[in-house]
Amino acid sequence: MLSVFSIGAKRTDYICGCRNVMWLMVTEEKDGEIRVGVLGVYKVKGNDQEEDVVFLVDESNRMVLPIWIGEPEAMSIQLALQGVKPQRPITHDLIANMLEELGYEMDKVKIDGLIKSVFTATIYLKQLKSDRVVKIDARPSDSIAIALRTGCQIYVDRSLGGQMIPKDRLKLPEELSAEKDEDEYSDDEEINSPYGP
């Protein structure tokens, strides 16, 4: 579920309502890459406005990479995490369907750069008939949303390790402890998602 949390002046001062890690895959290092899973998408309160952040977490469950994303992409990622299939395909569903029909599969997604505080990503597509790999420049948010729909692996370039923060800096509010079931929350508590159930 999406939750609202606040960010202080530093990126290391996160306080969020994270409860469960949504793993897409296991983490491993490969050629300077760290394989990650999707911790979740959260609403962030900062500078008098709310923004959406997707958190990627390493296999050790100790380091987290926060990536600020747009609201439509946050909704798309959250739908994929929850396994929700819309009646009609949204953009990321359409792209996944097109890749399949055209004989391509997503080999991997790599968050590979940071330019003027904006993360970059590359989608690696493999043509099934020839094993030829094609690299596509993409936004991390779109890459993650498509990866969740196709089951491909997500990596973070090791050079971005300095952008990751210790997961123990993500502090769980008391009321969101693991012992409390979602059914126990009232409709006005922060566990409710602005993107639906």
PyMOL commands that set and color helices and strands:
alter all, ss='L'
color gray80, all
select helices_A, chain A and resi 71-82+91-101+140-150+158-163+167-169+174-176+182-184
alter helices_A, ss='H'
color red, helices_A
select strands_A, chain A and resi 4-7+14-15+29-30+33-46+49-58+63-69+104-115+118-127+133-138+153-157+165-166
alter strands_A, ss='S'
color yellow, strands_A
deselect
rebuild
show_as cartoon
